[in-house]
């Protein structure tokens, strides 16, 4: 299977600064795993959007997949209570 390139929305850096360092390390490891099969086990398609989410502890990683160019774009990382409030 082809390996996808991972990109980040600019606001993700701000999201990660608000999260403790030990959790950030686990989140980044989880994001790295999205490069091989972006629709791996545990991935859920969001209703009403073309985005997907994956869980990492109490945090959620929201991302888009562009299959035609093999690209995964991470758009939001936040606590599970706050992550779905973005537009």
ZAVO-320751 format. One record per residue: residue number from 1; residue in one letter; y, x, z of N, C-alpha, C, CB in turn; chain. Coordinates in steps of 0.02 Angstrom, whole numbers, plus 50000, padded with zeros to 5 digits. Each point is the difference from the previous one (the first is absolute). Glycine has a CB too. Layout:
<sites>
+-----+---------+---------+--------+-------+----------+---------+-------+---------+--------+-------+----------+---------+-------+--------+
! num ! residuo ! n.north ! n.east !  n.up ! ca.north ! ca.east ! ca.up ! c.north ! c.east !  c.up ! cb.north ! cb.east ! cb.up ! cadena !
+-----+---------+---------+--------+-------+----------+---------+-------+---------+--------+-------+----------+---------+-------+--------+
! NUM !       a !       Y !      X !     Z !        Y !       X !     Z !       Y !      X !     Z !        Y !       X !     Z !      A !
...
+-----+---------+---------+--------+-------+----------+---------+-------+---------+--------+-------+----------+---------+-------+--------+
</sites>
This chain:
<sites>
+-----+---------+---------+--------+-------+----------+---------+-------+---------+--------+-------+----------+---------+-------+--------+
! num ! residuo ! n.north ! n.east !  n.up ! ca.north ! ca.east ! ca.up ! c.north ! c.east !  c.up ! cb.north ! cb.east ! cb.up ! cadena !
+-----+---------+---------+--------+-------+----------+---------+-------+---------+--------+-------+----------+---------+-------+--------+
!   1 !       x !   49941 !  50042 ! 50000 !    50059 !   49958 ! 50000 !   50062 !  50044 ! 50000 !    49938 !   49908 ! 50061 !      A !
!   2 !       x !   50114 !  50070 ! 49904 !    50062 !   50039 ! 49994 !   50038 !  50000 ! 50067 !    50006 !   49971 ! 49878 !      A !
!   3 !       x !   50029 !  50083 ! 50133 !    50039 !   50007 ! 50061 !   50072 !  49976 ! 49987 !    49928 !   50097 ! 50038 !      A !
!   4 !       x !   50097 !  49861 ! 50005 !    50067 !   49972 ! 49993 !   50051 !  50046 ! 50032 !    49953 !   49884 ! 50000 !      A !
!   5 !       x !   50108 !  50116 ! 49972 !    50055 !   50037 ! 50030 !   50033 !  49955 ! 50052 !    50019 !   50069 ! 49892 !      A !
!   6 !       x !   50001 !  49959 ! 50164 !    50031 !   49961 ! 50053 !   50075 !  50016 ! 50002 !    49892 !   50000 ! 50067 !      A !
!   7 !       x !   50149 !  49947 ! 49932 !    50072 !   50007 ! 50007 !   50023 !  49957 ! 50059 !    50015 !   50023 ! 49875 !      A !
!   8 !       x !   50044 !  49991 ! 50150 !    50027 !   49964 ! 50057 !   50068 !  49972 ! 49984 !    49936 !   50074 ! 50078 !      A !
!   9 !       x !   50077 !  49865 ! 49943 !    50067 !   49973 ! 49997 !   50043 !  50040 ! 50049 !    49958 !   49882 ! 49967 !      A !
!  10 !       x !   50106 !  50127 ! 50019 !    50042 !   50041 ! 50043 !   50002 !  49976 ! 50072 !    50069 !   50026 ! 49900 !      A !
!  11 !       x !   49927 !  49910 ! 50111 !    50004 !   49973 ! 50068 !   49938 !  50015 ! 50042 !    50072 !   49910 ! 49955 !      A !
!  12 !       x !   49874 !  50112 ! 50015 !    49939 !   50016 ! 50038 !   50012 !  50059 ! 50047 !    49929 !   49957 ! 49905 !      A !
!  13 !       x !   50112 !  50091 ! 50075 !    50016 !   50056 ! 50044 !   50033 !  49975 ! 50065 !    50014 !   50076 ! 49899 !      A !
!  14 !       x !   50030 !  49876 ! 50094 !    50032 !   49970 ! 50059 !   49949 !  49962 ! 50042 !    50109 !   49991 ! 49937 !      A !
!  15 !       x !   49846 !  49974 ! 50030 !    49947 !   49964 ! 50036 !   49958 !  50048 ! 50042 !    49997 !   49914 ! 49909 !      A !
!  16 !       x !   49985 !  50143 ! 50061 !    49956 !   50048 ! 50035 !   50035 !  50035 ! 50058 !    49940 !   50017 ! 49892 !      A !
!  17 !       x !   50126 !  49992 ! 50103 !    50037 !   50031 ! 50055 !   49999 !  49957 ! 50064 !    50074 !   50056 ! 49916 !      A !
!  18 !       x !   49917 !  49879 ! 50076 !    50000 !   49955 ! 50057 !   49931 !  49995 ! 50034 !    50091 !   49936 ! 49944 !      A !
!  19 !       x !   49860 !  50098 ! 50028 !    49931 !   49997 ! 50024 !   49982 !  50066 ! 50035 !    49967 !   49919 ! 49907 !      A !
!  20 !       x !   49997 !  50079 ! 50149 !    49980 !   50062 ! 50035 !   49961 !  50047 ! 49953 !    49996 !   49937 ! 50109 !      A !
!  21 !       x !   50013 !  50129 ! 49902 !    49971 !   50051 ! 49955 !   49924 !  49995 ! 49993 !    50094 !   50073 ! 50033 !      A !
!  22 !       x !   49870 !  49913 ! 50022 !    49927 !   49997 ! 49995 !   49979 !  49942 ! 49955 !    49990 !   50050 ! 50115 !      A !
!  23 !       x !   50047 !  49895 ! 49887 !    49984 !   49944 ! 49956 !   50020 !  50015 ! 49928 !    50016 !   49921 ! 50096 !      A !
!  24 !       x !   50038 !  50115 ! 49894 !    50022 !   50019 ! 49932 !   49946 !  50041 ! 49966 !    50121 !   49998 ! 50036 !      A !
!  25 !       x !   49848 !  50048 ! 50001 !    49947 !   50042 ! 49971 !   49942 !  49957 ! 49975 !    50033 !   50094 ! 50076 !      A !
!  26 !       x !   49947 !  49857 ! 49963 !    49946 !   49955 ! 49979 !   50020 !  49956 ! 49941 !    49958 !   49999 ! 50117 !      A !
!  27 !       x !   50105 !  49979 ! 49882 !    50025 !   49959 ! 49945 !   50000 !  50040 ! 49936 !    50071 !   49933 ! 50080 !      A !
!  28 !       x !   49954 !  50129 ! 49922 !    50002 !   50042 ! 49940 !   49930 !  50016 ! 49975 !    50108 !   50049 ! 50039 !      A !
!  29 !       x !   49845 !  49959 ! 50006 !    49930 !   50012 ! 49980 !   49973 !  49938 ! 49964 !    49984 !   50078 ! 50098 !      A !
!  30 !       x !   50031 !  49864 ! 49927 !    49978 !   49938 ! 49969 !   50032 !  49992 ! 49931 !    49987 !   49947 ! 50113 !      A !
!  31 !       x !   50077 !  50071 ! 49880 !    50034 !   49996 ! 49935 !   49968 !  50048 ! 49951 !    50108 !   49967 ! 50058 !      A !
!  32 !       x !   49874 !  50093 ! 49964 !    49967 !   50047 ! 49955 !   49935 !  49972 ! 49972 !    50051 !   50094 ! 50065 !      A !
!  33 !       x !   49914 !  49867 ! 49975 !    49937 !   49971 ! 49977 !   50010 !  49947 ! 49946 !    49953 !   50023 ! 50113 !      A !
!  34 !       x !   50107 !  49951 ! 49881 !    50014 !   49949 ! 49948 !   50000 !  50030 ! 49930 !    50067 !   49937 ! 50083 !      A !
!  35 !       x !   49935 !  50129 ! 49911 !    50003 !   50032 ! 49934 !   49934 !  49992 ! 49961 !    50081 !   50082 ! 50047 !      A !
!  36 !       x !   49863 !  49915 ! 49988 !    49936 !   49995 ! 49964 !   49986 !  49928 ! 49978 !    49956 !   50098 ! 50066 !      A !
!  37 !       x !   50026 !  49857 ! 49979 !    49996 !   49930 ! 49981 !   50054 !  49960 ! 50037 !    49875 !   50011 ! 49979 !      A !
!  38 !       x !   50180 !  49971 ! 49989 !    50054 !   49966 ! 50035 !   49981 !  49930 ! 50026 !    50078 !   50064 ! 49929 !      A !
!  39 !       x !   49868 !  49909 ! 50045 !    49976 !   49935 ! 50023 !   49935 !  50008 ! 50040 !    50054 !   49943 ! 49900 !      A !
!  40 !       x !   49946 !  50105 ! 50145 !    49939 !   50015 ! 50039 !   49988 !  49946 ! 50053 !    50019 !   50123 ! 49981 !      A !
!  41 !       x !   49926 !  49885 ! 50054 !    49983 !   49953 ! 50054 !   50056 !  49997 ! 50051 !    49877 !   50023 ! 49982 !      A !
!  42 !       x !   50140 !  49918 ! 50041 !    50053 !   49991 ! 50048 !   50067 !  49985 ! 49969 !    49940 !   50076 ! 50073 !      A !
!  43 !       x !   50065 !  49928 ! 49862 !    50061 !   49986 ! 49963 !   50004 !  49924 ! 49988 !    49999 !   50115 ! 49944 !      A !
!  44 !       x !   50059 !  49856 ! 50067 !    50009 !   49928 ! 49991 !   50060 !  49988 ! 49954 !    49949 !   49975 ! 50114 !      A !
!  45 !       x !   50043 !  49982 ! 49836 !    50056 !   49982 ! 49957 !   50043 !  49949 ! 50037 !    49932 !   50021 ! 49894 !      A !
!  46 !       x !   50134 !  49990 ! 50104 !    50046 !   49955 ! 50035 !   50012 !  49937 ! 49958 !    50054 !   50098 ! 50057 !      A !
!  47 !       x !   49949 !  49846 ! 49976 !    50011 !   49937 ! 49965 !   50072 !  49996 ! 49976 !    49912 !   49944 ! 50070 !      A !
!  48 !       x !   50097 !  50033 ! 49867 !    50067 !   49991 ! 49973 !   50034 !  50064 ! 49978 !    50008 !   49903 ! 50072 !      A !
!  49 !       x !   49957 !  50153 ! 49930 !    50029 !   50064 ! 49980 !   49948 !  50039 ! 49960 !    50075 !   50003 ! 50102 !      A !
!  50 !       x !   49948 !  50048 ! 49865 !    49954 !   50045 ! 49964 !   49986 !  50062 ! 50041 !    50044 !   49958 ! 49890 !      A !
!  51 !       x !   49961 !  50035 ! 50176 !    49990 !   50056 ! 50045 !   49934 !  49993 ! 50038 !    50124 !   50012 ! 50012 !      A !
!  52 !       x !   49856 !  50044 ! 50017 !    49939 !   50003 ! 50040 !   50019 !  50028 ! 50068 !    49927 !   50016 ! 49898 !      A !
!  53 !       x !   50029 !  49974 ! 50151 !    50011 !   50030 ! 50065 !   49935 !  50028 ! 50026 !    50093 !   49920 ! 50023 !      A !
!  54 !       x !   49915 !  50132 ! 50017 !    49943 !   50030 ! 50034 !   50021 !  50011 ! 50073 !    49956 !   50057 ! 49893 !      A !
!  55 !       x !   49997 !  49936 ! 50153 !    50014 !   50008 ! 50071 !   49988 !  50072 ! 50021 !    49968 !   49881 ! 50020 !      A !
!  56 !       x !   50074 !  50142 ! 50026 !    49989 !   50063 ! 50034 !   50020 !  49989 ! 50072 !    50020 !   50071 ! 49894 !      A !
!  57 !       x !   49932 !  49911 ! 50148 !    50016 !   49984 ! 50069 !   50044 !  49938 ! 50003 !    49990 !   50121 ! 50032 !      A !
!  58 !       x !   50066 !  49885 ! 50005 !    50047 !   49944 ! 50006 !   50052 !  50000 ! 49944 !    49982 !   50002 ! 50123 !      A !
!  59 !       x !   50011 !  50043 ! 49830 !    50048 !   50005 ! 49945 !   49969 !  49975 ! 49935 !    50054 !   50098 ! 50056 !      A !
!  60 !       x !   49989 !  49880 ! 49899 !    49979 !   49977 ! 49934 !   50036 !  50040 ! 49947 !    49977 !   49883 ! 50045 !      A !
!  61 !       x !   49987 !  50133 ! 49902 !    50027 !   50038 ! 49943 !   50000 !  49952 ! 49942 !    49958 !   50113 ! 50043 !      A !
!  62 !       x !   50101 !  49872 ! 49930 !    50007 !   49955 ! 49943 !   50012 !  50043 ! 49938 !    50047 !   49905 ! 50072 !      A !
!  63 !       x !   49915 !  50081 ! 49875 !    50007 !   50041 ! 49940 !   49986 !  49959 ! 49937 !    49967 !   50100 ! 50066 !      A !
!  64 !       x !   50060 !  49925 ! 49878 !    49989 !   49970 ! 49934 !   49955 !  50047 ! 49961 !    50113 !   49941 ! 50002 !      A !
!  65 !       x !   49849 !  50031 ! 49952 !    49956 !   50039 ! 49956 !   50020 !  49988 ! 49928 !    49905 !   49995 ! 50084 !      A !
!  66 !       x !   50106 !  50059 ! 49879 !    50013 !   49995 ! 49927 !   49943 !  50035 ! 49965 !    50127 !   49996 ! 50016 !      A !
!  67 !       x !   49824 !  49965 ! 49963 !    49939 !   50028 ! 49970 !   50014 !  50034 ! 49933 !    49935 !   49911 ! 50057 !      A !
!  68 !       x !   50113 !  50064 ! 49905 !    50012 !   50028 ! 49933 !   50024 !  50072 ! 50003 !    50026 !   49886 ! 49961 !      A !
!  69 !       x !   50006 !  50135 ! 50094 !    50024 !   50069 ! 50006 !   49968 !  50036 ! 50060 !    50107 !   49965 ! 49947 !      A !
!  70 !       x !   49841 !  50005 ! 50082 !    49964 !   50029 ! 50057 !   50048 !  50019 ! 50057 !    49912 !   50043 ! 49921 !      A !
!  71 !       x !   50125 !  49907 ! 50104 !    50051 !   50012 ! 50050 !   49992 !  49952 ! 50059 !    50078 !   50041 ! 49910 !      A !
!  72 !       x !   49926 !  49986 ! 50150 !    50003 !   49960 ! 50061 !   50068 !  50014 ! 50031 !    49873 !   50005 ! 50020 !      A !
!  73 !       x !   50167 !  49942 ! 49989 !    50067 !   50007 ! 50028 !   50001 !  49967 ! 50069 !    50053 !   50000 ! 49884 !      A !
!  74 !       x !   49956 !  50041 ! 50168 !    50003 !   49975 ! 50069 !   50071 !  49973 ! 50011 !    49912 !   50083 ! 50042 !      A !
!  75 !       x !   50093 !  49853 ! 49976 !    50066 !   49968 ! 50006 !   50021 !  49987 ! 50072 !    49979 !   49950 ! 49890 !      A !
!  76 !       x !   49973 !  50046 ! 50157 !    50019 !   49986 ! 50069 !   49945 !  50022 ! 50048 !    50069 !   49903 ! 49962 !      A !
!  77 !       x !   49950 !  50126 ! 50094 !    49954 !   50017 ! 50054 !   50034 !  49977 ! 50064 !    49948 !   50101 ! 49938 !      A !
!  78 !       x !   50019 !  49855 ! 50099 !    50031 !   49974 ! 50062 !   49947 !  49970 ! 50045 !    50107 !   49978 ! 49938 !      A !
!  79 !       x !   49915 !  50006 ! 50122 !    49957 !   49966 ! 50049 !   49979 !  49933 ! 49971 !    50057 !   50058 ! 50097 !      A !
!  80 !       x !   49885 !  49919 ! 49921 !    49973 !   49939 ! 49970 !   50044 !  49938 ! 50012 !    49888 !   50048 ! 50016 !      A !
!  81 !       x !   50152 !  49951 ! 50037 !    50043 !   49943 ! 50014 !   50062 !  50000 ! 49955 !    49959 !   50001 ! 50117 !      A !
!  82 !       x !   50059 !  50056 ! 49855 !    50062 !   50006 ! 49961 !   49990 !  50010 ! 49926 !    50049 !   50046 ! 50101 !      A !
!  83 !       x !   49893 !  49975 ! 49877 !    49991 !   50025 ! 49932 !   50009 !  49947 ! 49946 !    49923 !   50082 ! 50048 !      A !
!  84 !       x !   50062 !  49855 ! 49966 !    50004 !   49949 ! 49948 !   50069 !  49970 ! 49993 !    49881 !   49976 ! 50022 !      A !
!  85 !       x !   50168 !  50048 ! 50015 !    50068 !   49973 ! 49997 !   50044 !  50033 ! 49948 !    49988 !   49974 ! 50120 !      A !
!  86 !       x !   49984 !  50070 ! 49838 !    50040 !   50033 ! 49949 !   50002 !  49957 ! 49937 !    49970 !   50112 ! 50046 !      A !
!  87 !       x !   50080 !  49902 ! 49912 !    50004 !   49961 ! 49938 !   49991 !  50043 ! 49940 !    50076 !   49921 ! 50055 !      A !
+-----+---------+---------+--------+-------+----------+---------+-------+---------+--------+-------+----------+---------+-------+--------+
</sites>
